[in-house]
């Protein structure tokens, strides 16, 4: 399950700074990239979140949470139906229902997505 440590800290900038420092010490730690990406997404910077996920995938290309987050954040930025379809396919593999639903919510707010696909994503949210 994804830990939501940055919400406990309350200050998103403080959390981001902590994750950035941790990445300096452990630049191969894919989980830190995802943590920082999640903070950036919470701040509304989905482009930065997508870039951070891509960096994490360089270290752990098969990690489902990274792949799902990347699909969600790219969908939010570009409105890519392909990325939303990828997220829908990955959703059942995510251990945390809360995290899965958050990613789907972020993605479904992307621009110009087909309503049929958004409805399918919302069904995946409930399963």
LORO-320284 format. One record per atom (N, C-alpha, C, CB): x negated, y, z negated. Coordinates in steps of 0.001 Angstrom, whole numbers. Last residue first. Glycine has a CB too. Example, Ala and Ser with C-alpha at 12.3 -4.5 7.8 and 13.67 -1.06 7.14 Angstrom:
// LORO-320284
         X         Y         Z
    -12850     -2250     -7080
    -13670     -1060     -7140
    -12900        30     -7870
    -14084      -598     -5725
    -13190     -5690     -7800
    -12300     -4500     -7800
    -13200     -3300     -7800
    -11308     -4473     -9046
This chain:
// LORO-320284
         X         Y         Z
     14488     -1085      8577
     14284     -2534      8470
     13225     -2911      7471
     13922     -3100      9798
     14639      1623      8849
     15558       995      7903
     15306      -490      7710
     16965      1199      8357
     12814      2219     10812
     12654      2840      9492
     13480      2103      8442
     13064      4325      9539
     13912      1081     13024
     12707       459     12464
     12437       985     11060
     11489       720     13372
     15910      2966     13477
     16298      1603     13097
     15113       866     12488
     16838       827     14319
     14314      5097     14233
     15092      5210     12993
     15596      3840     12529
     16281      6168     13193
     13379      4087     16666
     12437      4332     15580
     13166      4435     14241
     11634      5610     15846
     15751      4127     18122
     15096      2833     17870
     14103      2974     16716
     14370      2317     19152
     16168      6871     18222
     17148      6026     17531
     16549      4672     17202
     18412      5850     18385
     13984      7560     19820
     14056      8078     18446
     15041      7235     17628
     14487      9581     18441
     14793      6328     22188
     13602      5855     21507
     13553      6331     20057
     12364      6315     22247
     17027      7865     22828
     17178      6425     22683
     15988      5834     21898
     17298      5757     24075
     15941     10406     23166
     16803     10137     22005
     16991      8647     21764
     18161     10796     22194
     12561     10901     24006
     13858     10363     24427
     14698      9958     23207
     13659      9147     25370
     11061     13929     22809
     11132     12469     22797
     12500     12004     23274
     10842     11921     21387
     10264     16670     22677
     10826     16092     23905
     10830     14564     23945
     10064     16601     25080
      7835     16589     20029
      8578     17306     21077
      9074     16394     22195
      7708     18387     21668
      8432     14823     16896
      7614     15216     18042
      8472     15839     19135
      6851     14010     18594
      9802     13760     14869
      9897     15214     14994
      9044     15736     16145
      9476     15884     13691
      9070     11139     14819
     10367     11463     15426
     10611     12962     15539
     11482     10836     14622
      6669     11206     13354
      6661     10941     14787
      7955     11410     15452
      6452      9454     15044
      7549     11675     10695
      6632     12602     11359
      6732     12445     12874
      5179     12366     10888
      9139      9362     10347
      9739     10702     10266
      8859     11742     10960
      9965     11102      8794
      7183      7378     10555
      8271      7421     11530
      8935      8793     11524
      9310      6322     11233
      5627      7996      8300
      5039      8053      9640
      6120      8140     10708
      4152      6829      9889
      7557      7538      6285
      6952      8860      6442
      6363      9013      7843
      5863      9088      5373
      8009      4797      6597
      9094      5744      6842
      8578      7166      7028
     10091      5705      5697
      5471      3770      5874
      6056      3496      7187
      7119      4540      7531
      6667      2080      7222
      5346      4626      3204
      4391      5151      4185
      4912      4946      5602
      3016      4473      4022
      7470      3122      2127
      7449      4583      2002
      6527      5195      3042
      7005      5002       590
      6683       508      2599
      7892      1023      3239
      7895      2549      3216
      9153       474      2541
      3544      -758      3048
      4301       232      2276
      5481       761      3087
      3388      1397      1847
      2485     -2440      4998
      2859     -2989      3694
      3772     -2040      2912
      1608     -3291      2876
      3292     -2686      8376
      2852     -1797      7291
      3379     -2302      5955
      3328      -342      7541
      4481     -4248     10278
      3222     -4730      9706
      2721     -3866      8545
      2164     -4787     10783
      6661     -2897     11293
      6901     -4040     10406
      5645     -4573      9728
      7540     -5144     11179
      5273      -836     12909
      5999      -540     11665
      6229     -1761     10769
      7327        76     12000
      4263     -1442     15402
      3392     -1619     14233
      4140     -1504     12906
      2278      -599     14267
      6357      -781     17118
      5838     -2152     17115
      4994     -2434     15871
      5006     -2402     18375
      6598      1939     16588
      7735      1058     16322
      7264      -395     16235
      8816      1214     17422
      4098      2813     17560
      4420      2929     16134
      5568      1991     15762
      4786      4385     15779
      4452      2325     20306
      3398      1621     19567
      3678      1665     18071
      2015      2238     19867
      6493      4158     20821
      6743      2730     21029
      5708      1897     20273
      6715      2385     22539
      5069      6504     20366
      6193      6173     19492
      6551      4697     19631
      7416      7056     19819
      3226      6329     22483
      2743      6281     21105
      3876      5962     20129
      2083      7611     20729
      5006      6527     24643
      4146      5341     24496
      3633      5217     23070
      2960      5404     25475
      6125      9053     24390
      6976      7873     24178
      6154      6600     23985
      7928      7693     25359
      4624     11769     22912
      4333     10616     23750
      5270      9443     23446
      2883     10189     23561
      4542     14277     21801
      5836     13744     22219
      5695     12522     23103
      6623     14802     22944
      2180     15337     20801
      2383     15322     22246
      3773     14894     22701
      1390     14429     22861
      2257     15388     17958
      1588     16441     18714
      2080     16502     20154
        84     16228     18691
      3674     13103     17237
      4094     14398     16705
      3505     15545     17515
      3685     14529     15239
      2151     11142     18479
      3530     11370     18904
      4001     12742     18460
      4457     10284     18346
      -182     11293     16962
      -233     11649     18385
      1171     11933     18918
      -896     10519     19205
       844     10392     14519
       330     11752     14609
       202     12204     16067
     -1025     11851     13905
      1644      7736     15157
      2598      8718     14627
      2102     10143     14834
      2849      8467     13137
      -747      6557     16007
       407      6611     16919
      1401      7674     16463
      1105      5233     17001
     -2245      6835     13640
     -2682      7464     14882
     -1535      7612     15873
     -3807      6659     15510
      -744      5235     11907
      -866      6672     11646
     -1301      7405     12906
     -1866      6936     10505
     -1155      2726     13132
       196      3285     13015
       144      4797     12790
       963      2604     11862
     -3945      2438     12886
     -3319      2397     14209
     -1928      3024     14176
     -3234       950     14715
     -4245      2549     10082
     -4892      3532     10954
     -4206      3590     12312
     -6380      3199     11129
     -2758       284      9360
     -2369      1604      8844
     -2996      2716      9688
     -2791      1756      7360
     -4152     -1830     10627
     -2797     -1478     11055
     -2371       -99     10566
     -1813     -2516     10561
     -7348     -2027     11850
     -6570     -1680     10647
     -5213     -1123     11055
     -7335      -648      9766
     -9066     -2499     13924
     -7878     -3347     13831
     -6986     -3017     12634
     -8294     -4788     13757
    -11315      -845     13781
    -10381      -703     14906
     -9096     -1523     14796
    -11073     -1080     16156
    -13018       722     11773
    -12096      -394     11500
    -10995      -388     12558
    -11481      -287     10053
    -14589      2734     12827
    -15164      1864     11800
    -14307       627     11531
    -15349      2642     10514
    -13018      4045     14627
    -14364      3677     15063
    -14996      2688     14093
    -15245      4924     15194
    -10828      4726     13105
    -10717      3555     13973
    -12066      3127     14544
     -9753      3841     15107
    -11693      7123     11981
    -11557      5938     11140
    -11504      4664     11956
    -10320      6044     10284
    -11491      8761     14241
    -12799      8535     13620
    -12758      7298     12724
    -13234      9774     12804
     -8726      8702     14611
     -9602      8151     15655
    -10999      7884     15104
     -9683      9113     16858
     -7944     10059     12297
     -7592      8649     12446
     -8486      7997     13500
     -6099      8495     12830
     -8878     12609     12971
     -9456     11893     11833
     -9152     10400     11900
     -8930     12472     10522
     -7188     13256     15118
     -8643     13157     15333
     -9309     12370     14199
     -9273     14572     15438
     -4704     13332     13800
     -4938     12343     14863
     -6430     12162     15120
     -4228     12768     16165
     -5118     15518     12087
     -4831     14194     11536
     -5114     13109     12567
     -3370     14110     11064
     -5389     17579     13919
     -6542     17206     13089
     -6341     15815     12506
     -6760     18235     11953
     -2742     17513     14874
     -3859     17320     15797
     -5115     16905     15025
     -4124     18614     16610
     -1206     18112     12653
     -1141     16760     13187
     -2252     16487     14197
       208     16522     13830
     -1002     19893     10169
     -2030     19883     11211
     -2153     18470     11785
     -3401     20371     10648
       670     19901      7977
      1238     20245      9275
       238     20272     10418
      1892     21561      9185
      -132     18963      5599
      -316     20389      5809
       241     20848      7161
     -1789     20738      5710
       267     16297      6060
      1119     16944      5057
      1032     18463      5175
       717     16498      3636
     -1874     15939      7826
      -496     15813      8302
       463     16490      7337
      -115     14335      8480
     -4008     16234      6044
     -3852     17196      7146
     -2438     17134      7721
     -4889     16919      8259
     -3534     13969      4454
     -3482     15309      3862
     -3260     16348      4961
     -4789     15618      3074
     -3944     11963      6345
     -2628     12098      5711
     -2462     13458      5045
     -2420     10989      4680
     -6665     12335      6875
     -5680     12538      7942
     -4287     12744      7353
     -5676     11337      8912
     -7726     11574      4424
     -7856     12965      4846
     -6866     13281      5972
     -9301     13256      5303
     -7026      8838      4490
     -6576      9698      3397
     -6620     11170      3808
     -7440      9470      2147
     -8405      8025      6792
     -6944      7973      6763
     -6389      8855      5652
     -6463      6529      6579
    -11025      8403      5967
    -10530      9124      7151
     -9006      9155      7152
    -11051      8466      8453
    -11063      6594      3859
    -11211      8028      3573
    -10752      8876      4753
    -12671      8358      3229
    -10903      4176      5198
     -9792      4585      4333
     -9861      6073      3986
     -9792      3753      3048
    -13360      3805      6459
    -12175      4116      7269
    -11030      4651      6421
    -11714      2878      8025
    -16412      4744      5737
    -15234      4301      4992
    -13958      4729      5719
    -15254      4870      3553
    -18735      5700      6710
    -18183      4526      7395
    -16902      4024      6728
    -19218      3405      7429
    -19696      7760      5095
    -19094      8099      6384
    -18507      6916      7154
    -20109      8760      7230
    -19937      8504      2171
    -19594      7188      2711
    -18923      7350      4071
    -18667      6413      1735
    -20599     11142      1657
    -21292     10086       916
    -21093      8706      1536
    -20814     10068      -520
    -18862     12471      3306
    -20292     12759      3422
    -21112     11670      2748
    -20623     14129      2807
    -16441     11548      2316
    -16887     11095      3641
    -18366     11399      3881
    -16042     11754      4734
    -16316     12980       -74
    -16445     11519      -131
    -16921     10968      1212
    -15099     10871      -526
    -15897     15530       983
    -17119     15232       223
    -17366     13727       166
    -17023     15808     -1207
    -13357     15128      2090
    -14475     15519      2951
    -15810     15238      2264
    -14373     17010      3325
    -11871     14578      -213
    -12042     13528       790
    -13198     13852      1737
    -10746     13337      1587
    -12082     17099     -1480
    -12583     15895     -2149
    -12814     14765     -1143
    -11596     15438     -3242
    -10795     18741       362
    -12206     18971        58
    -12821     17739      -606
    -12368     20204      -851
     -8196     17689       212
     -8940     17625      1465
    -10435     17791      1213
     -8442     18701      2440
     -7572     18374     -2449
     -7625     16973     -2047
     -8439     16818      -769
     -6208     16411     -1850
     -7573     21139     -2220
     -8501     20502     -3154
     -8657     19025     -2789
     -8004     20656     -4623
     -5464     21432      -425
     -6814     21870       -31
     -7864     21244      -934
     -6926     23408       -80
     -3307     20456     -1950
     -3734     19757      -743
     -5128     20171      -293
     -2749     20003       369
     -2793     19966     -5193
     -3381     20976     -4319
     -3950     20281     -3091
     -4484     21795     -5060
     -1812     17542     -6358
      -990     18724     -6218
     -1520     19740     -5230
      -834     19362     -7524
     -2719     15103     -7129
     -3592     16248     -7367
     -2832     17549     -7195
     -4795     16213     -6427
      -682     13521     -6190
      -879     13603     -7631
     -1724     14831     -7953
     -1549     12314     -8175
     -1104     13746     -3500
       115     14331     -4061
         1     14479     -5561
      1333     13481     -3713
     -3485     12390     -3165
     -3489     13837     -2948
     -2225     14477     -3465
     -3656     14154     -1478
     -2857      9685     -3534
     -3625     10380     -4558
     -3556     11886     -4405
     -5058      9934     -4520
     -1146      7554     -2709
      -838      8951     -2410
     -1522      9825     -3456
       710      9203     -2389
     -2203      4623     -1094
     -2198      5424     -2310
     -1942      6878     -1931
     -3540      5276     -3091
      -455      2251       706
     -1216      3493       767
     -1090      4221      -568
      -724      4393      1937
      -846     -1185         0
         0         0         0
      -884      1238         0
       959         4     -1220
